[in-house]
Amino acid sequence: MTDTKDKGFLFNKGGKWGAIIGIIWILINIALPLAILRIPFFQKYLVGLENKLPFDIPGIG
């Protein structure tokens, strides 16, 4: 006797909120930082901050 359970797809396992939470996570952690890095003021701030660091970061500048 084998027990056949419908395992379903990944989206079905997460419930109705799984996809929504996943999209929000992607927006907050990937899309938002990339959008912020395109703002000229923020780019100038990062360059100024890099010049003030008391140590050298390999690969930058």
CYANA upper distance limits for C-alpha pairs under 8 A (distance plus 0.5 A):
  8 GLY  CA     12 ASN  CA      6.45
  8 GLY  CA     13 LYS  CA      7.18
  9 PHE  CA     13 LYS  CA      6.90
 10 LEU  CA     14 GLY  CA      7.01
 11 PHE  CA     15 GLY  CA      7.11
 11 PHE  CA     16 LYS  CA      8.31
 11 PHE  CA     18 GLY  CA      7.18
 11 PHE  CA     19 ALA  CA      7.07
 12 ASN  CA     16 LYS  CA      7.93
 14 GLY  CA     18 GLY  CA      4.96
 14 GLY  CA     19 ALA  CA      7.78
 15 GLY  CA     19 ALA  CA      8.41
 16 LYS  CA     20 ILE  CA      8.08
 17 TRP  CA     21 ILE  CA      6.56
 18 GLY  CA     22 GLY  CA      6.59
 19 ALA  CA     23 ILE  CA      6.67
 20 ILE  CA     24 ILE  CA      6.75
 21 ILE  CA     25 TRP  CA      6.57
 22 GLY  CA     26 ILE  CA      6.77
 23 ILE  CA     27 LEU  CA      6.72
 24 ILE  CA     28 ILE  CA      6.65
 25 TRP  CA     29 ASN  CA      6.46
 26 ILE  CA     30 ILE  CA      5.94
 26 ILE  CA     31 ALA  CA      7.19
 27 LEU  CA     31 ALA  CA      5.26
 27 LEU  CA     32 LEU  CA      6.41
 28 ILE  CA     32 LEU  CA      5.88
 28 ILE  CA     33 PRO  CA      8.02
 29 ASN  CA     33 PRO  CA      7.20
 30 ILE  CA     34 LEU  CA      6.92
 31 ALA  CA     35 ALA  CA      6.63
 32 LEU  CA     36 ILE  CA      6.66
 33 PRO  CA     37 LEU  CA      6.71
 34 LEU  CA     38 ARG  CA      7.24
 35 ALA  CA     39 ILE  CA      7.72
 36 ILE  CA     42 PHE  CA      7.52
 37 LEU  CA     42 PHE  CA      6.93
 37 LEU  CA     43 GLN  CA      6.77
 38 ARG  CA     42 PHE  CA      8.21
 38 ARG  CA     43 GLN  CA      7.71
 39 ILE  CA     43 GLN  CA      6.90
 40 PRO  CA     44 LYS  CA      6.75
 41 PHE  CA     45 TYR  CA      6.74
 42 PHE  CA     46 LEU  CA      6.75
 43 GLN  CA     47 VAL  CA      6.83
 44 LYS  CA     48 GLY  CA      6.65
 45 TYR  CA     49 LEU  CA      6.54
 46 LEU  CA     50 GLU  CA      6.55
 47 VAL  CA     51 ASN  CA      6.90
 48 GLY  CA     52 LYS  CA      7.08
 49 LEU  CA     53 LEU  CA      7.16
